Amino acid sequence: MALAMMRIGEERVIEEFHGREEMKRHLQDMGFIRGERIQVIGENPSGLILLVKGVRVALNRGLASQIMVA
């Protein structure tokens, strides 16, 4: 399931990334690491507000659709 499909309050684990290598590295630098728990704490028309490793991160839906969670 893509991260972009998650709803507010939902918590899942990051499984894999799709897309270019530089995008994958950028996400990993921001704390999006395979096996890490991630929670959606808010949303707006352009993206999601996530909690990753205790830090709030805003991510647009296009990028969120590249992250697969379980």
All heavy atoms as a GROMACS GRO file, in nm:
protein
  549
    1MET      N    1   0.084  -0.118   0.000
    1MET     CA    2   0.000   0.000   0.000
    1MET      C    3   0.089   0.124   0.000
    1MET      O    4   0.191   0.129   0.068
    1MET     CB    5  -0.090  -0.005   0.124
    1MET     CG    6  -0.150   0.126   0.165
    1MET     SD    7  -0.243   0.104   0.317
    1MET     CE    8  -0.344   0.246   0.310
    2ALA      N    9   0.049   0.226  -0.074
    2ALA     CA   10   0.126   0.350  -0.080
    2ALA      C   11   0.097   0.437   0.043
    2ALA      O   12  -0.016   0.442   0.091
    2ALA     CB   13   0.092   0.427  -0.205
    3LEU      N   14   0.198   0.504   0.092
    3LEU     CA   15   0.185   0.595   0.206
    3LEU      C   16   0.077   0.700   0.179
    3LEU      O   17   0.003   0.738   0.269
    3LEU     CB   18   0.320   0.662   0.233
    3LEU     CG   19   0.324   0.773   0.336
    3LEU    CD1   20   0.279   0.725   0.471
    3LEU    CD2   21   0.463   0.830   0.346
    4ALA      N   22   0.063   0.744   0.056
    4ALA     CA   23  -0.035   0.846   0.020
    4ALA      C   24  -0.179   0.802   0.048
    4ALA      O   25  -0.268   0.885   0.059
    4ALA     CB   26  -0.020   0.885  -0.127
    5MET      N   27  -0.202   0.672   0.061
    5MET     CA   28  -0.337   0.620   0.084
    5MET      C   29  -0.372   0.609   0.232
    5MET      O   30  -0.486   0.577   0.266
    5MET     CB   31  -0.351   0.483   0.017
    5MET     CG   32  -0.334   0.490  -0.134
    5MET     SD   33  -0.337   0.327  -0.211
    5MET     CE   34  -0.509   0.283  -0.184
    6MET      N   35  -0.278   0.636   0.320
    6MET     CA   36  -0.304   0.627   0.463
    6MET      C   37  -0.394   0.741   0.509
    6MET      O   38  -0.398   0.847   0.448
    6MET     CB   39  -0.172   0.630   0.542
    6MET     CG   40  -0.089   0.505   0.526
    6MET     SD   41   0.072   0.513   0.609
    6MET     CE   42   0.025   0.542   0.779
    7ARG      N   43  -0.464   0.718   0.618
    7ARG     CA   44  -0.555   0.818   0.675
    7ARG      C   45  -0.499   0.871   0.807
    7ARG      O   46  -0.412   0.810   0.867
    7ARG     CB   47  -0.692   0.756   0.698
    7ARG     CG   48  -0.752   0.709   0.569
    7ARG     CD   49  -0.884   0.646   0.590
    7ARG     NE   50  -0.921   0.587   0.460
    7ARG     CZ   51  -1.034   0.610   0.400
    7ARG    NH1   52  -1.122   0.683   0.455
    7ARG    NH2   53  -1.058   0.556   0.284
    8ILE      N   54  -0.554   0.982   0.852
    8ILE     CA   55  -0.509   1.044   0.976
    8ILE      C   56  -0.524   0.945   1.091
    8ILE      O   57  -0.626   0.879   1.106
    8ILE     CB   58  -0.590   1.172   1.005
    8ILE    CG1   59  -0.560   1.277   0.899
    8ILE    CG2   60  -0.557   1.226   1.144
    8ILE    CD1   61  -0.643   1.403   0.911
    9GLY      N   62  -0.419   0.936   1.172
    9GLY     CA   63  -0.416   0.847   1.287
    9GLY      C   64  -0.361   0.709   1.256
    9GLY      O   65  -0.324   0.636   1.348
   10GLU      N   66  -0.354   0.674   1.131
   10GLU     CA   67  -0.306   0.542   1.092
   10GLU      C   68  -0.154   0.534   1.108
   10GLU      O   69  -0.083   0.629   1.079
   10GLU     CB   70  -0.345   0.516   0.946
   10GLU     CG   71  -0.348   0.372   0.908
   10GLU     CD   72  -0.408   0.351   0.770
   10GLU    OE1   73  -0.468   0.444   0.713
   10GLU    OE2   74  -0.390   0.240   0.718
   11GLU      N   75  -0.108   0.419   1.154
   11GLU     CA   76   0.036   0.396   1.174
   11GLU      C   77   0.074   0.268   1.103
   11GLU      O   78   0.007   0.166   1.115
   11GLU     CB   79   0.066   0.386   1.323
   11GLU     CG   80   0.212   0.380   1.354
   11GLU     CD   81   0.238   0.386   1.504
   11GLU    OE1   82   0.167   0.460   1.574
   11GLU    OE2   83   0.329   0.315   1.548
   12ARG      N   84   0.184   0.274   1.028
   12ARG     CA   85   0.233   0.158   0.952
   12ARG      C   86   0.385   0.156   0.953
   12ARG      O   87   0.449   0.245   1.007
   12ARG     CB   88   0.180   0.161   0.810
   12ARG     CG   89   0.028   0.146   0.805
   12ARG     CD   90  -0.019   0.118   0.666
   12ARG     NE   91  -0.162   0.099   0.664
   12ARG     CZ   92  -0.221  -0.018   0.642
   12ARG    NH1   93  -0.150  -0.125   0.617
   12ARG    NH2   94  -0.352  -0.026   0.641
   13VAL      N   95   0.442   0.056   0.885
   13VAL     CA   96   0.587   0.040   0.877
   13VAL      C   97   0.630   0.057   0.731
   13VAL      O   98   0.567   0.003   0.640
   13VAL     CB   99   0.629  -0.100   0.928
   13VAL    CG1  100   0.778  -0.123   0.909
   13VAL    CG2  101   0.591  -0.116   1.074
   14ILE      N  102   0.738   0.132   0.710
   14ILE     CA  103   0.790   0.154   0.575
   14ILE      C  104   0.850   0.024   0.522
   14ILE      O  105   0.932  -0.038   0.589
   14ILE     CB  106   0.896   0.266   0.576
   14ILE    CG1  107   0.833   0.397   0.621
   14ILE    CG2  108   0.961   0.280   0.438
   14ILE    CD1  109   0.932   0.509   0.646
   15GLU      N  110   0.810  -0.014   0.401
   15GLU     CA  111   0.859  -0.138   0.340
   15GLU      C  112   0.962  -0.113   0.231
   15GLU      O  113   1.065  -0.177   0.228
   15GLU     CB  114   0.742  -0.216   0.279
   15GLU     CG  115   0.668  -0.301   0.376
   15GLU     CD  116   0.578  -0.400   0.305
   15GLU    OE1  117   0.537  -0.376   0.190
   15GLU    OE2  118   0.550  -0.503   0.367
   16GLU      N  119   0.930  -0.023   0.137
   16GLU     CA  120   1.021   0.001   0.025
   16GLU      C  121   0.992   0.135  -0.040
   16GLU      O  122   0.893   0.199  -0.010
   16GLU     CB  123   1.011  -0.112  -0.079
   16GLU     CG  124   0.876  -0.122  -0.145
   16GLU     CD  125   0.872  -0.233  -0.249
   16GLU    OE1  126   0.969  -0.247  -0.326
   16GLU    OE2  127   0.770  -0.304  -0.253
   17PHE      N  128   1.081   0.174  -0.130
   17PHE     CA  129   1.069   0.301  -0.202
   17PHE      C  130   1.070   0.273  -0.352
   17PHE      O  131   1.140   0.185  -0.397
   17PHE     CB  132   1.188   0.393  -0.170
   17PHE     CG  133   1.207   0.418  -0.024
   17PHE    CD1  134   1.295   0.344   0.051
   17PHE    CD2  135   1.136   0.519   0.039
   17PHE    CE1  136   1.313   0.368   0.185
   17PHE    CE2  137   1.152   0.544   0.173
   17PHE     CZ  138   1.241   0.468   0.247
   18HIS      N  139   0.994   0.351  -0.425
   18HIS     CA  140   0.997   0.346  -0.571
   18HIS      C  141   1.049   0.481  -0.618
   18HIS      O  142   1.033   0.581  -0.550
   18HIS     CB  143   0.857   0.324  -0.628
   18HIS     CG  144   0.800   0.190  -0.592
   18HIS    ND1  145   0.682   0.145  -0.643
   18HIS    CD2  146   0.843   0.091  -0.509
   18HIS    CE1  147   0.656   0.024  -0.595
   18HIS    NE2  148   0.752  -0.008  -0.513
   19GLY      N  149   1.111   0.484  -0.734
   19GLY     CA  150   1.160   0.611  -0.788
   19GLY      C  151   1.310   0.612  -0.806
   19GLY      O  152   1.378   0.511  -0.792
   20ARG      N  153   1.361   0.731  -0.836
   20ARG     CA  154   1.504   0.748  -0.863
   20ARG      C  155   1.588   0.735  -0.736
   20ARG      O  156   1.541   0.762  -0.626
   20ARG     CB  157   1.527   0.885  -0.926
   20ARG     CG  158   1.454   0.903  -1.058
   20ARG     CD  159   1.486   1.037  -1.119
   20ARG     NE  160   1.489   1.142  -1.018
   20ARG     CZ  161   1.417   1.252  -1.022
   20ARG    NH1  162   1.336   1.275  -1.122
   20ARG    NH2  163   1.426   1.343  -0.928
   21GLU      N  164   1.712   0.696  -0.754
   21GLU     CA  165   1.803   0.675  -0.641
   21GLU      C  166   1.823   0.801  -0.558
   21GLU      O  167   1.826   0.795  -0.436
   21GLU     CB  168   1.939   0.623  -0.691
   21GLU     CG  169   1.941   0.477  -0.722
   21GLU     CD  170   1.902   0.389  -0.603
   21GLU    OE1  171   1.952   0.411  -0.491
   21GLU    OE2  172   1.819   0.299  -0.624
   22GLU      N  173   1.836   0.918  -0.623
   22GLU     CA  174   1.858   1.041  -0.546
   22GLU      C  175   1.736   1.075  -0.461
   22GLU      O  176   1.750   1.126  -0.350
   22GLU     CB  177   1.898   1.159  -0.635
   22GLU     CG  178   1.800   1.193  -0.745
   22GLU     CD  179   1.830   1.124  -0.877
   22GLU    OE1  180   1.912   1.031  -0.883
   22GLU    OE2  181   1.767   1.165  -0.976
   23MET      N  182   1.616   1.042  -0.509
   23MET     CA  183   1.496   1.064  -0.430
   23MET      C  184   1.494   0.969  -0.310
   23MET      O  185   1.463   1.009  -0.198
   23MET     CB  186   1.371   1.041  -0.517
   23MET     CG  187   1.238   1.071  -0.450
   23MET     SD  188   1.160   0.938  -0.355
   23MET     CE  189   1.152   0.806  -0.471
   24LYS      N  190   1.531   0.844  -0.330
   24LYS     CA  191   1.537   0.747  -0.221
   24LYS      C  192   1.636   0.792  -0.114
   24LYS      O  193   1.606   0.787   0.005
   24LYS     CB  194   1.579   0.610  -0.274
   24LYS     CG  195   1.476   0.545  -0.364
   24LYS     CD  196   1.530   0.413  -0.415
   24LYS     CE  197   1.442   0.353  -0.521
   24LYS     NZ  198   1.495   0.227  -0.574
   25ARG      N  199   1.753   0.839  -0.157
   25ARG     CA  200   1.854   0.887  -0.061
   25ARG      C  201   1.804   1.008   0.017
   25ARG      O  202   1.826   1.019   0.137
   25ARG     CB  203   1.985   0.919  -0.132
   25ARG     CG  204   2.073   0.795  -0.143
   25ARG     CD  205   2.208   0.827  -0.203
   25ARG     NE  206   2.191   0.792  -0.346
   25ARG     CZ  207   2.217   0.870  -0.447
   25ARG    NH1  208   2.266   0.989  -0.428
   25ARG    NH2  209   2.197   0.832  -0.571
   26HIS      N  210   1.737   1.098  -0.051
   26HIS     CA  211   1.682   1.217   0.014
   26HIS      C  212   1.580   1.178   0.122
   26HIS      O  213   1.583   1.230   0.234
   26HIS     CB  214   1.618   1.309  -0.089
   26HIS     CG  215   1.556   1.432  -0.032
   26HIS    ND1  216   1.630   1.531   0.030
   26HIS    CD2  217   1.426   1.470  -0.023
   26HIS    CE1  218   1.548   1.625   0.072
   26HIS    NE2  219   1.424   1.590   0.042
   27LEU      N  220   1.492   1.085   0.090
   27LEU     CA  221   1.394   1.039   0.187
   27LEU      C  222   1.462   0.971   0.306
   27LEU      O  223   1.424   0.993   0.421
   27LEU     CB  224   1.295   0.942   0.121
   27LEU     CG  225   1.194   1.006   0.027
   27LEU    CD1  226   1.119   0.898  -0.051
   27LEU    CD2  227   1.098   1.096   0.102
   28GLN      N  228   1.563   0.891   0.280
   28GLN     CA  229   1.636   0.825   0.388
   28GLN      C  230   1.706   0.926   0.477
   28GLN      O  231   1.709   0.910   0.599
   28GLN     CB  232   1.734   0.723   0.331
   28GLN     CG  233   1.662   0.603   0.271
   28GLN     CD  234   1.756   0.511   0.196
   28GLN    OE1  235   1.870   0.544   0.168
   28GLN    NE2  236   1.705   0.394   0.160
   29ASP      N  237   1.758   1.032   0.419
   29ASP     CA  238   1.822   1.138   0.497
   29ASP      C  239   1.722   1.208   0.589
   29ASP      O  240   1.758   1.260   0.694
   29ASP     CB  241   1.888   1.242   0.407
   29ASP     CG  242   2.011   1.189   0.337
   29ASP    OD1  243   2.064   1.084   0.380
   29ASP    OD2  244   2.055   1.252   0.238
   30MET      N  245   1.594   1.209   0.548
   30MET     CA  246   1.489   1.273   0.628
   30MET      C  247   1.432   1.178   0.734
   30MET      O  248   1.345   1.217   0.810
   30MET     CB  249   1.376   1.322   0.537
   30MET     CG  250   1.418   1.437   0.450
   30MET     SD  251   1.296   1.493   0.327
   30MET     CE  252   1.140   1.444   0.387
   31GLY      N  253   1.478   1.054   0.739
   31GLY     CA  254   1.433   0.960   0.840
   31GLY      C  255   1.340   0.851   0.790
   31GLY      O  256   1.296   0.766   0.866
   32PHE      N  257   1.310   0.853   0.660
   32PHE     CA  258   1.225   0.750   0.601
   32PHE      C  259   1.311   0.628   0.569
   32PHE      O  260   1.371   0.620   0.463
   32PHE     CB  261   1.157   0.802   0.474
   32PHE     CG  262   1.057   0.911   0.501
   32PHE    CD1  263   1.098   1.042   0.509
   32PHE    CD2  264   0.923   0.882   0.519
   32PHE    CE1  265   1.007   1.144   0.533
   32PHE    CE2  266   0.831   0.982   0.544
   32PHE     CZ  267   0.874   1.114   0.551
   33ILE      N  268   1.318   0.535   0.663
   33ILE     CA  269   1.406   0.419   0.651
   33ILE      C  270   1.321   0.293   0.656
   33ILE      O  271   1.225   0.284   0.734
   33ILE     CB  272   1.509   0.419   0.766
   33ILE    CG1  273   1.595   0.545   0.756
   33ILE    CG2  274   1.596   0.294   0.762
   33ILE    CD1  275   1.681   0.571   0.877
   34ARG      N  276   1.355   0.195   0.574
   34ARG     CA  277   1.283   0.068   0.572
   34ARG      C  278   1.277   0.011   0.714
   34ARG      O  279   1.376   0.007   0.786
   34ARG     CB  280   1.354  -0.030   0.480
   34ARG     CG  281   1.279  -0.162   0.468
   34ARG     CD  282   1.347  -0.253   0.373
   34ARG     NE  283   1.328  -0.195   0.238
   34ARG     CZ  284   1.388  -0.239   0.131
   34ARG    NH1  285   1.475  -0.336   0.140
   34ARG    NH2  286   1.364  -0.185   0.015
   35GLY      N  287   1.156  -0.030   0.756
   35GLY     CA  288   1.136  -0.087   0.889
   35GLY      C  289   1.095   0.016   0.993
   35GLY      O  290   1.055  -0.021   1.103
   36GLU      N  291   1.103   0.143   0.960
   36GLU     CA  292   1.068   0.251   1.053
   36GLU      C  293   0.916   0.269   1.058
   36GLU      O  294   0.848   0.262   0.957
   36GLU     CB  295   1.133   0.382   1.008
   36GLU     CG  296   1.122   0.494   1.108
   36GLU     CD  297   1.197   0.469   1.236
   36GLU    OE1  298   1.311   0.419   1.231
   36GLU    OE2  299   1.142   0.499   1.342
   37ARG      N  300   0.863   0.293   1.178
   37ARG     CA  301   0.719   0.319   1.194
   37ARG      C  302   0.690   0.462   1.150
   37ARG      O  303   0.769   0.553   1.176
   37ARG     CB  304   0.676   0.298   1.338
   37ARG     CG  305   0.693   0.151   1.379
   37ARG     CD  306   0.616   0.113   1.501
   37ARG     NE  307   0.473   0.108   1.485
   37ARG     CZ  308   0.406   0.015   1.417
   37ARG    NH1  309   0.471  -0.080   1.354
   37ARG    NH2  310   0.275   0.017   1.410
   38ILE      N  311   0.574   0.481   1.087
   38ILE     CA  312   0.535   0.612   1.037
   38ILE      C  313   0.386   0.631   1.066
   38ILE      O  314   0.309   0.536   1.057
   38ILE     CB  315   0.567   0.625   0.887
   38ILE    CG1  316   0.548   0.766   0.840
   38ILE    CG2  317   0.488   0.528   0.804
   38ILE    CD1  318   0.609   0.793   0.704
   39GLN      N  319   0.349   0.752   1.106
   39GLN     CA  320   0.210   0.781   1.138
   39GLN      C  321   0.165   0.909   1.068
   39GLN      O  322   0.240   1.006   1.062
   39GLN     CB  323   0.193   0.798   1.288
   39GLN     CG  324   0.049   0.824   1.330
   39GLN     CD  325   0.034   0.839   1.479
   39GLN    OE1  326   0.131   0.858   1.551
   39GLN    NE2  327  -0.089   0.832   1.526
   40VAL      N  328   0.044   0.908   1.015
   40VAL     CA  329  -0.015   1.028   0.955
   40VAL      C  330  -0.083   1.106   1.067
   40VAL      O  331  -0.172   1.054   1.135
   40VAL     CB  332  -0.118   0.992   0.845
   40VAL    CG1  333  -0.182   1.117   0.789
   40VAL    CG2  334  -0.052   0.913   0.734
   41ILE      N  335  -0.040   1.231   1.088
   41ILE     CA  336  -0.100   1.311   1.195
   41ILE      C  337  -0.182   1.428   1.141
   41ILE      O  338  -0.247   1.497   1.216
   41ILE     CB  339   0.007   1.360   1.295
   41ILE    CG1  340   0.114   1.441   1.226
   41ILE    CG2  341   0.066   1.242   1.370
   41ILE    CD1  342   0.214   1.504   1.320
   42GLY      N  343  -0.179   1.448   1.010
   42GLY     CA  344  -0.258   1.553   0.948
   42GLY      C  345  -0.250   1.545   0.797
   42GLY      O  346  -0.167   1.473   0.743
   43GLU      N  347  -0.341   1.618   0.731
   43GLU     CA  348  -0.337   1.621   0.585
   43GLU      C  349  -0.401   1.749   0.534
   43GLU      O  350  -0.475   1.816   0.604
   43GLU     CB  351  -0.406   1.498   0.525
   43GLU     CG  352  -0.553   1.488   0.551
   43GLU     CD  353  -0.613   1.363   0.489
   43GLU    OE1  354  -0.572   1.325   0.377
   43GLU    OE2  355  -0.700   1.304   0.552
   44ASN      N  356  -0.367   1.783   0.411
   44ASN     CA  357  -0.428   1.895   0.341
   44ASN      C  358  -0.434   1.856   0.193
   44ASN      O  359  -0.386   1.749   0.156
   44ASN     CB  360  -0.352   2.026   0.366
   44ASN     CG  361  -0.208   2.019   0.322
   44ASN    OD1  362  -0.175   1.960   0.220
   44ASN    ND2  363  -0.120   2.081   0.398
   45PRO      N  364  -0.492   1.938   0.106
   45PRO     CA  365  -0.507   1.898  -0.035
   45PRO      C  366  -0.375   1.864  -0.105
   45PRO      O  367  -0.372   1.781  -0.196
   45PRO     CB  368  -0.572   2.019  -0.100
   45PRO     CG  369  -0.643   2.087   0.011
   45PRO     CD  370  -0.559   2.064   0.133
   46SER      N  371  -0.265   1.924  -0.062
   46SER     CA  372  -0.139   1.900  -0.133
   46SER      C  373  -0.052   1.792  -0.071
   46SER      O  374   0.042   1.745  -0.134
   46SER     CB  375  -0.057   2.030  -0.141
   46SER     OG  376  -0.025   2.074  -0.011
   47GLY      N  377  -0.078   1.751   0.053
   47GLY     CA  378   0.009   1.651   0.111
   47GLY      C  379  -0.032   1.603   0.249
   47GLY      O  380  -0.143   1.626   0.296
   48LEU      N  381   0.064   1.534   0.313
   48LEU     CA  382   0.043   1.473   0.443
   48LEU      C  383   0.140   1.529   0.545
   48LEU      O  384   0.253   1.566   0.510
   48LEU     CB  385   0.064   1.321   0.433
   48LEU     CG  386  -0.023   1.245   0.336
   48LEU    CD1  387   0.029   1.102   0.322
   48LEU    CD2  388  -0.166   1.245   0.382
   49ILE      N  389   0.100   1.531   0.670
   49ILE     CA  390   0.189   1.564   0.779
   49ILE      C  391   0.211   1.433   0.854
   49ILE      O  392   0.116   1.369   0.898
   49ILE     CB  393   0.130   1.672   0.871
   49ILE    CG1  394   0.103   1.798   0.790
   49ILE    CG2  395   0.226   1.700   0.987
   49ILE    CD1  396   0.019   1.900   0.860
   50LEU      N  397   0.337   1.394   0.863
   50LEU     CA  398   0.373   1.263   0.916
   50LEU      C  399   0.457   1.275   1.041
   50LEU      O  400   0.526   1.375   1.062
   50LEU     CB  401   0.452   1.187   0.810
   50LEU     CG  402   0.387   1.180   0.671
   50LEU    CD1  403   0.491   1.138   0.568
   50LEU    CD2  404   0.270   1.087   0.673
   51LEU      N  405   0.455   1.170   1.121
   51LEU     CA  406   0.542   1.159   1.236
   51LEU      C  407   0.638   1.044   1.209
   51LEU      O  408   0.595   0.929   1.195
   51LEU     CB  409   0.461   1.134   1.363
   51LEU     CG  410   0.535   1.141   1.495
   51LEU    CD1  411   0.591   1.282   1.516
   51LEU    CD2  412   0.444   1.104   1.609
   52VAL      N  413   0.766   1.078   1.196
   52VAL     CA  414   0.870   0.979   1.167
   52VAL      C  415   0.982   1.001   1.268
   52VAL      O  416   1.038   1.110   1.277
   52VAL     CB  417   0.927   0.996   1.025
   52VAL    CG1  418   1.031   0.891   0.995
   52VAL    CG2  419   0.818   0.992   0.922
   53LYS      N  420   1.014   0.898   1.345
   53LYS     CA  421   1.121   0.906   1.446
   53LYS      C  422   1.099   1.024   1.540
   53LYS      O  423   1.193   1.092   1.578
   53LYS     CB  424   1.257   0.918   1.378
   53LYS     CG  425   1.296   0.796   1.300
   53LYS     CD  426   1.434   0.812   1.243
   53LYS     CE  427   1.511   0.684   1.264
   53LYS     NZ  428   1.648   0.695   1.222
   54GLY      N  429   0.973   1.050   1.576
   54GLY     CA  430   0.941   1.157   1.669
   54GLY      C  431   0.946   1.297   1.610
   54GLY      O  432   0.934   1.395   1.683
   55VAL      N  433   0.963   1.308   1.479
   55VAL     CA  434   0.973   1.438   1.412
   55VAL      C  435   0.857   1.452   1.313
   55VAL      O  436   0.826   1.360   1.239
   55VAL     CB  437   1.108   1.448   1.336
   55VAL    CG1  438   1.118   1.579   1.259
   55VAL    CG2  439   1.224   1.435   1.433
   56ARG      N  440   0.796   1.572   1.310
   56ARG     CA  441   0.690   1.599   1.214
   56ARG      C  442   0.751   1.638   1.081
   56ARG      O  443   0.839   1.724   1.075
   56ARG     CB  444   0.601   1.713   1.263
   56ARG     CG  445   0.521   1.674   1.382
   56ARG     CD  446   0.438   1.789   1.430
   56ARG     NE  447   0.372   1.750   1.553
   56ARG     CZ  448   0.272   1.815   1.606
   56ARG    NH1  449   0.227   1.925   1.548
   56ARG    NH2  450   0.218   1.773   1.717
   57VAL      N  451   0.701   1.575   0.974
   57VAL     CA  452   0.752   1.600   0.840
   57VAL      C  453   0.633   1.617   0.746
   57VAL      O  454   0.539   1.537   0.750
   57VAL     CB  455   0.839   1.481   0.791
   57VAL    CG1  456   0.887   1.504   0.649
   57VAL    CG2  457   0.955   1.457   0.885
   58ALA      N  458   0.636   1.721   0.662
   58ALA     CA  459   0.533   1.739   0.560
   58ALA      C  460   0.584   1.680   0.429
   58ALA      O  461   0.700   1.700   0.392
   58ALA     CB  462   0.501   1.888   0.542
   59LEU      N  463   0.499   1.607   0.360
   59LEU     CA  464   0.538   1.540   0.237
   59LEU      C  465   0.424   1.552   0.137
   59LEU      O  466   0.308   1.528   0.172
   59LEU     CB  467   0.564   1.392   0.269
   59LEU     CG  468   0.650   1.311   0.176
   59LEU    CD1  469   0.792   1.366   0.170
   59LEU    CD2  470   0.654   1.167   0.221
   60ASN      N  471   0.457   1.592   0.013
   60ASN     CA  472   0.350   1.603  -0.086
   60ASN      C  473   0.303   1.463  -0.128
   60ASN      O  474   0.373   1.365  -0.112
   60ASN     CB  475   0.392   1.689  -0.206
   60ASN     CG  476   0.494   1.623  -0.295
   60ASN    OD1  477   0.488   1.504  -0.323
   60ASN    ND2  478   0.588   1.700  -0.343
   61ARG      N  479   0.182   1.458  -0.180
   61ARG     CA  480   0.121   1.328  -0.213
   61ARG      C  481   0.196   1.254  -0.323
   61ARG      O  482   0.199   1.131  -0.325
   61ARG     CB  483  -0.024   1.346  -0.251
   61ARG     CG  484  -0.110   1.385  -0.133
   61ARG     CD  485  -0.257   1.380  -0.164
   61ARG     NE  486  -0.333   1.426  -0.050
   61ARG     CZ  487  -0.367   1.350   0.052
   61ARG    NH1  488  -0.332   1.224   0.054
   61ARG    NH2  489  -0.436   1.399   0.154
   62GLY      N  490   0.258   1.326  -0.415
   62GLY     CA  491   0.335   1.261  -0.521
   62GLY      C  492   0.450   1.182  -0.464
   62GLY      O  493   0.474   1.067  -0.503
   63LEU      N  494   0.522   1.241  -0.371
   63LEU     CA  495   0.634   1.173  -0.306
   63LEU      C  496   0.583   1.061  -0.215
   63LEU      O  497   0.641   0.953  -0.210
   63LEU     CB  498   0.716   1.275  -0.227
   63LEU     CG  499   0.862   1.250  -0.207
   63LEU    CD1  500   0.932   1.206  -0.334
   63LEU    CD2  501   0.930   1.371  -0.148
   64ALA      N  502   0.473   1.087  -0.146
   64ALA     CA  503   0.416   0.986  -0.055
   64ALA      C  504   0.370   0.862  -0.132
   64ALA      O  505   0.370   0.752  -0.078
   64ALA     CB  506   0.300   1.046   0.024
   65SER      N  507   0.333   0.880  -0.258
   65SER     CA  508   0.289   0.765  -0.338
   65SER      C  509   0.407   0.676  -0.378
   65SER      O  510   0.386   0.563  -0.423
   65SER     CB  511   0.212   0.811  -0.460
   65SER     OG  512   0.296   0.880  -0.549
   66GLN      N  513   0.529   0.724  -0.362
   66GLN     CA  514   0.649   0.647  -0.395
   66GLN      C  515   0.697   0.561  -0.278
   66GLN      O  516   0.788   0.480  -0.294
   66GLN     CB  517   0.763   0.743  -0.435
   66GLN     CG  518   0.728   0.838  -0.544
   66GLN     CD  519   0.765   0.785  -0.679
   66GLN    OE1  520   0.856   0.707  -0.693
   66GLN    NE2  521   0.692   0.828  -0.780
   67ILE      N  522   0.636   0.579  -0.160
   67ILE     CA  523   0.677   0.506  -0.040
   67ILE      C  524   0.572   0.399  -0.012
   67ILE      O  525   0.454   0.429   0.004
   67ILE     CB  526   0.690   0.600   0.080
   67ILE    CG1  527   0.792   0.709   0.051
   67ILE    CG2  528   0.728   0.522   0.206
   67ILE    CD1  529   0.795   0.819   0.154
   68MET      N  530   0.615   0.273  -0.004
   68MET     CA  531   0.524   0.162   0.024
   68MET      C  532   0.530   0.126   0.171
   68MET      O  533   0.640   0.120   0.229
   68MET     CB  534   0.562   0.040  -0.060
   68MET     CG  535   0.553   0.060  -0.209
   68MET     SD  536   0.386   0.094  -0.262
   68MET     CE  537   0.408   0.250  -0.345
   69VAL      N  538   0.414   0.105   0.231
   69VAL     CA  539   0.405   0.071   0.374
   69VAL      C  540   0.323  -0.055   0.392
   69VAL      O  541   0.248  -0.097   0.306
   69VAL     CB  542   0.342   0.188   0.453
   69VAL    CG1  543   0.430   0.311   0.450
   69VAL    CG2  544   0.202   0.221   0.402
   70ALA      N  545   0.338  -0.117   0.509
   70ALA     CA  546   0.259  -0.236   0.542
   70ALA      C  547   0.199  -0.220   0.680
   70ALA      O  548   0.249  -0.151   0.764
   70ALA     CB  549   0.346  -0.360   0.540
   0.00000   0.00000   0.00000
